[in-house]
């Protein structure tokens, strides 16, 4: 380091102020705690983590390579865990540019939870809008760089190799905007939700290519999946390769020993709350058959007519291999069991579109079944209703529409009447006239019908659907939490909701996939729910759906008992199961007499999948104890106070100023900028939104904390008195920085040393003085000591050398362990790849590959050899005389 002569002062003129002393003591305490894996996110976020979430954060931050599979079982809050790690990386200054990739149906949930719990905004980017936006920007600009925190849907950014009717130039533009620019946008942290979908059936599948590219696009990677294995070792291997390619070169490397360091997993049965009690309460779920009464004859006739139309249309679709018509027919059947309003509104759209030239939706050109299944029911309807029809369909739709309008004019839906009766009955059973009820439907017209029906009978209603923005959703949720009795939500509206204050949920219509029903119930059956959840599932009597559902639920209950799981959704991916249930209900419509046999076939397939998944879950076993006390301590951790003291006392000597004003500080920063009102702790920030909350994420704060002085022999020594320290304690207290630096590894710790006037060292006293410097009043006693300061410095330095030996040994050990782990990974990967090359049939190709592999391995080993060298260092950053100098002390 160089400095200009005019900026230097003679050593004997150096004078430390109390503020400089306090700044150094507090900043070093904070930096040392961070090196000792102090977790900032639980302190500087509004969320108080549960024991298993704190465990996940601890595990994630315990290694330099923050690349993990977060695999907690369903419902344990993996999104919160990812948010904690995201915050931790930001607070430590390790991450700024963050990308979240999630299935489209979960995007809104991510945005809501990050904003609610962490105050973090994720900018949703819809790639379809990039082309239009590019008109206003430089054509060569990477538009993914415009925001530092981005979320996008998984299937909107995967690469495309071909598309019917597209030129190579169109494909190239598509892939550049959505895939190539995304990957090259310099991310620090990439989070992939439902990451098991990235495994792919081969490494050539578009989703896997996307995952592989994303895994290399950032140093830090979090994969989230409750069901990462699903009985398919090859897919699981590809998933683990995203985390660490060297550790998993082939299927034989997928062992519990090798997987365990990269997986964080807690099972529901061991999860506890902050009081140490089991996290989840039992739930009551029951089927609620709704009978057709005489006054519902028209509605029953409409159901039967639509069912005939669906049978005919589905057969037509299968014969003509028109997948989009098949999807539409499935939806029509679900619509007619939802409400007359829903089928009428859709038939009106269908009629209008059949009059126009066909505009087959682009989704069906490129989408796979997974992508379709990610969409909610209403969105599926909006797309599928545009599909090209078949001959004579126009006449069928016209007839059905007349019948639907006639039915709607005759009176209320059977299920709507049943819902009203049920609410009154539940109020009596629970002795709560203000009982809150959450009602779910797949379709917006049903939602509108129910809202009007219940409001006309005196109920206060709020609605949620996919067409509402985050603010509107937040207002509806707040209204439901306060005064509104009934919330009616579509599946898209319900994404991301946390409604623990409600424990009664009515599924007014039933998605065919029972795992979608589980997702709905999960809105109230969540961590923090104080009541037993009551889920009531409506189904019309004397329908195919009733019969299938009855048989299916009985058999699913047997599976749950057999495997000891709450529900199949705990171990299976909802989207992967979707086609199974679609096929089951369609076959039930086609051949009602064979429902039992068809259910048996589906359940048998589910049993096989679940058995494989449970068996393979041993790979993910992560035995650990959860500590409720540990989770509670974070909210009152003193790190926020250390930060406050370090900044407010560090500003004056750097051209700034900090003045206390009530609960907040008025600050002038060293660069001249001013902030009228800031605070440093979560509680003050929560209670006073107008006050700016400063954390270590702020670069001004980080710069102040990192700016520590150096003390040398011969420097004048401040004489201080510390409140709370007995007068009998006299001697020299010093604070030392112990560091180890290697090529790509740097660690440091801070150590206090106390040498009394008799020349003896006391470590407990040294630590006690450091603690008091952070909490008690400190005063300077007269001018600094000048005589014998060099001798005292040498004594302190000698004591620091002795006491610091263990700390430095730990740093060196950690460095050596890290290098050894890297060597083992590299050697394992080399040997596995060498064997794979040996299986190549052509000798010249085999030899060429072996030579190239050897060169790469030699380069890697040489890099590790160079990294073994390190430089130790020991520096004093603060030396104080405690108490006045006694006679004879030297």
Protein Blocks (a to p, Z undefined) as FASTA:
>chain_A
ZZdfklpccfklpccdfklmmmmmmmmmmmmmmmnopafklmmccbdcdfklmmmmmmmm
mpfblcdddfbdehilpmmmmmmmmmmmmmnopafbdcddddfklmmmmmmmmmmmnopa
cddddfklmmmmmmmmcfkbcfklmpmbdcddfklmcccfbdehiafklmmmmmmmmmmm
mmmnopabdcdehkllmnopbfkbfklmmmmmmmmmpfbdcdddfblnnopaklmmmmmm
mmommlmmbfklmcfklmmmmpccddfklpccfkopafbdcdddddddddddfklmmmmm
mmmmmmmmmmmmmmmmmmnopaklmmmmmmmmmmmmmpmmlmmmmmmmmmmmmmpccddd
fklmmpcfklmmmpcfklmmmmmmmpccdehklmmmmmmmmmmmmmmmnoccfklmmmmm
mmmmmmmmnopakbccddddfbfklmmmmmmmmmmnopacddddfkbcfklmmmmmmmmm
mmmmbdcddfklmgopacfkbcbdcdfbacfblklmmmmmmmmmcghiabdcddddddde
hifklmmmmmmmmmmmmmmmmnopabfklmpcfklmmmmmmmmmmmmmmmmmlmmmmmmm
mmmmmmmmmmmmmmmmmmmgccddddfklmmmmmmpcklmmmmmmmmmmmmmnopacdde
hjbccdddfkopacfbdcfbfklmmmmmmbccddfklmklmmmmmmccdddehiacdddd
dehiafklgcdddddddddddfklccdddddddddfkopacfklmmmmmmmmmmmccdde
hjadfehklmmmmmmmmmmmmmmmmmmmmmmmmmmmmmmmmmmmmmmmmmmmmmmmmmpm
blklmmmmmmmmmmmmmmmmmmmmmmmpccdddddfbdcdehjadehiZZ
